[in-house]
Amino acid sequence: MPTHDAPMSPDEFRRLGHQLVDWMADYQATIRDRPVQPSTRPGEVVAALPGAPPEHGEDFQAILSDFERTIMPAVLHWNHPGFFAYFPANTSGPGILGEMLSATLGVNGMLWETCPAATELEQVTMSWLRQLLGLPDTFTGVLQDTASTSTLVALLQARERAARKAGAPVNDAGFAAGAGLAVYTSAEAHSSVVKGARIAGFGDAGVRLVPTDDALGMDPGALTRLIHEDRAAGRRPCAVVTSVGTTSTTAVDPLAAVADVAEEEGLFHHCDAALAGSAAILPEMRRHFAGVERVDSFVFNPHKWLFTNFDCSLQFVRNPGELQQTFAIDPEYLKTNVDGQVTNFRDWGIALGRRFRALKLWFVLRYHGVEGLRSQLRAHLDLAQDFAAWVDATPGLERLAPVPLITICFRYRPREDLDEAESERLNRAILERIRGTGRAYFTHTRLGHSFCMRVAIGQTLTEAHHVEELKGLIREAMASVG
Ligand SMILES: *Cc1c(COP(=O)(O)O)cnc(C)c1O
């Protein structure tokens, strides 16, 4: 029985670390041989593990073998080249290595003084990304954990701005000062907008869903009408949240037209481009972002489609002073001698503690360079267009939304007279059948009343032949369900 009542020695760490890095490299090299989706039943992992922590230290090899035996079989392999669900979850060699260093340093970058490198590397990588995305230098970036947090942070800033204008900041006066404030977003927006609105105290009653046009983008005329109706009814329009690349279909709201309305009506404008923001590093994709320089806040997740390990969400704001006014709180024990000269990122969001996230991003940006990132994204976009063209050309398949980026929504509809329920049954059967093969994994969504399959192409390891295999699986499944 080992006695582990002292820290692991550097020599032991070195030996085990090498072993683990070998494991990690093998995992990447052989991931294709694993089924994408585990066949785990609910409760299976819990049942396989002891209910109480070990009294005595355990041998590292025993931990590792339990990891192999109990944990690995219950892992959904997000980095499998056959993973086409939700959104890509890009890890990459440089991203993983940067994350290892961040774990090793174990710093908390809450203040400049608690790790000057964490703060300043964050400033540098944010500036690099601002330039890469084509944003003007009137924007300042900060790393948050997720887009949900970034959107909540933006809504809190918007709330504070509106309440302050009315003479009573919610920070001082509490929730009542925000009574009647309303947030506008489209029905296609991500659920994190409504969740953020709930947490920020707007409530579902304060969220107004703006109708969309045929391409599922927000209708700015309808936005203006809703705002006017609401003012007439005594509500206080406060913020609009646009989406570039909605979750269901990657639909794009018209940022410039919404910015016209937001400026005219005095609304805070936050733009959620959690997945699609990566595309802004491609000059030919910037058209989707026209007007972005006029938003107050913009979020995108390098952890989705920019080869950077989860979590890494980037928020750009036009008025960092107002953001800090929303979150700054100044207890004696957090004061330092340099507060007047530095950025303390603890005042830019919800948590005090902050991981050294910029490190992995810096590794990724330097390892691939702008050209390397661009060519990988272009390859994904080409694969998505190719897949969409295949759907269009395949009898029995019907594409249900445009494909501006990497997400394709489509369904199997062998006969025109098939009703929605029957169509849903067939498409669910196809999904289940393909997932059961272990070769590919994707999910569904609903557009209007129509259940459809949804494929997102953008994994780090996904290549043309993986998409060809996916087409073959769909063909086979179509034939099998009749
Ligand atoms: C994925 C996604 C989110 C949520 O992202 P998290 O980082 O998981 O909070 C929000 N909005 C859109 C458009 C998304 O695609």
Boltz pocket constraint, residues with backbone or C-beta under 6 A from the ligand:
constraints:
  - pocket:
      binder: B
      contacts: [[A, 87], [A, 145], [A, 146], [A, 147], [A, 148], [A, 149], [A, 190], [A, 192], [A, 243], [A, 244], [A, 245], [A, 246], [A, 247], [A, 272], [A, 273], [A, 274], [A, 275], [A, 301], [A, 313]]
      max_distance: 6.0
